[in-house]
Amino acid sequence: MSLDPPTYLASLQSNIRQRPIPWDGAVRAGTLTEEQLAKIRAVDKVKRDVRKQVIEADLDGYKTLFTGKNEKRSVLESASKRPDVCQYLLVLLSDLLDNVPALSKAFFESDDSNPYKDILPLLAHSTNTEDPIPLLTSIVLVKLMAGSRDESTATAEKALPMLYSYLASLTKNSDAGLQDIGVQEYSQLLYSHVCRQQFWKQRSETVGPLIDILRAAAGVSGGDASANLWSGTTAPLRSGFEASVGGGVGLQLLYHVLLVLWQLSFEAAEIGDDLNDEYEIVLLYTHLLRLSPKEKTTRLLIATLYNLLSNNQNSLLPTAVLARLPQLLQNLSSRQFTDPDLVEDRDKLRELVEEYTKTKTTFDEYVAEVNSGHLRWSPPHRSTVFWAENARKILDYENGEIVRKLAEIMQKPWENDKAVLAIACNDVGFLVREAPEKRSQLERYGIKSRIMELMGEADENVRWESLRALGGWLQYSFDTK
């Protein structure tokens, strides 16, 4: 999958290519040998077809030029103390890997060679963000791995984790240009199950910052992101979707982040549940789908949701219903999209969700909502008919699992979403009124004492609902005396 290089990177590489390098002086200083210089000159500043012909005729020689062999030092090792020469060689190697696909594979053809020996250390050349060597090194490493599609131990267990960590530092940078470079390079690396698994293994470094970018785009960044997503309270988006979306996130950066997470979603059968548990991705993607400014972002959002939901139907479809995805897909069904893949994925996703909702009752929806760990004023909470029909069923469900989960929800402070506490008190009140003989079950989980604590809450809705719940409790206490 080829992406256009970010402007900053293209400009940096262009400037380095145009710099004059005193090659003869470098030979006299012992920075490189006459033999190495001859190989460099044979492919530097020549036509693409000439370069390709020269390298393909001597793949092993050009591999040795950059990796060394036996007693021969690589040109990168020799030039490591000359930043100007080192930068030029890294840009040259990047160009050669682009021009001659066979070269990246040649780096890995010998079992006794270590293609990363002199390249990988350059990732840590400097902690100075102005030093281009680590960035140029990361570009070379990405092209080496992606071009060869290598999955050897040297790649999977050493080079790839180090490279992911470096690229993660770019995605966390405040400079949007560097962020975009990091994200685009991620995309080049997610070419296999092994690479995607390692990406997920390092998710605190890799996935976390990407989710932060998406939350900013959705207008829900910060500590109350989850509460705002569930409540639908988000910061206003900027006008002019052509340039940026919420949080000042550029449209191209948004697209590239969505592309990376779509690639990761091919591991949905193994990581889908954890991805949703840790990042609430179904809710976030449903919200982004409402805001999606372009077909290309809509396509990636829908394709990723389909991968996640189709591979984790029992666990994630209930969350999708709570996030109101069915209604959103219904609205999208009337949109005239020009991308046939988008239309196909939209229809598949809608069929999947509709098939699920056909077989689910209001009770199932309530159970799914409580299991999600977040309550909202969905229809069952205020329905006297629902509680009359389902209160005892809720109390008995899986040996009281729903009541236990409700108690866990109530124990949290919900500083950014007090409505959750008000809803929980409402539900407890209905349970007590419909099944007064089960009050002791609620008390065992500390629900009555928590209700009494919540009567002192600053939020008036929480105070009112807790008072109503406790009133029912006291009423039946007196009735039984």
HELIX and SHEET records of a PDB file:
HELIX    1   1 THR A    7  ARG A   17  1                                  11    
HELIX    2   2 TRP A   23  ARG A   28  1                                   6    
HELIX    3   3 GLU A   34  VAL A   43  1                                  10    
HELIX    4   4 ARG A   48  GLU A   56  1                                   9    
HELIX    5   5 LEU A   59  THR A   67  1                                   9    
HELIX    6   6 VAL A   75  SER A   78  1                                   4    
HELIX    7   7 PRO A   83  ASN A   99  1                                  17    
HELIX    8   8 PRO A  101  ALA A  106  1                                   6    
HELIX    9   9 LEU A  120  ALA A  124  5                                   5    
HELIX   10  10 ILE A  133  SER A  148  1                                  16    
HELIX   11  11 THR A  153  THR A  153  1                                   1    
HELIX   12  12 ALA A  154  ALA A  159  3                                   6    
HELIX   13  13 LEU A  160  THR A  171  1                                  12    
HELIX   14  14 ALA A  176  LEU A  189  1                                  14    
HELIX   15  15 HIS A  193  LYS A  201  1                                   9    
HELIX   16  16 VAL A  207  ALA A  218  1                                  12    
HELIX   17  17 ALA A  225  SER A  231  1                                   7    
HELIX   18  18 GLY A  246  GLY A  248  5                                   3    
HELIX   19  19 LEU A  251  LEU A  264  1                                  14    
HELIX   20  20 SER A  265  GLU A  267  5                                   3    
HELIX   21  21 ALA A  268  TYR A  279  1                                  12    
HELIX   22  22 ILE A  281  LEU A  291  1                                  11    
HELIX   23  23 GLU A  295  ASN A  311  1                                  17    
HELIX   24  24 GLN A  313  LEU A  322  1                                  10    
HELIX   25  25 LEU A  325  LEU A  332  1                                   8    
HELIX   26  26 PRO A  340  LYS A  358  1                                  19    
HELIX   27  27 THR A  362  SER A  372  1                                  11    
HELIX   28  28 PRO A  379  ARG A  382  5                                   4    
HELIX   29  29 THR A  384  ASP A  396  1                                  13    
HELIX   30  30 GLU A  401  GLN A  411  1                                  11    
HELIX   31  31 ALA A  419  GLU A  434  1                                  16    
HELIX   32  32 PRO A  436  LYS A  438  5                                   3    
HELIX   33  33 ARG A  439  ARG A  444  1                                   6    
HELIX   34  34 ILE A  447  LEU A  454  1                                   8    
HELIX   35  35 GLU A  460  ASP A  479  1                                  20    
END                                                                             
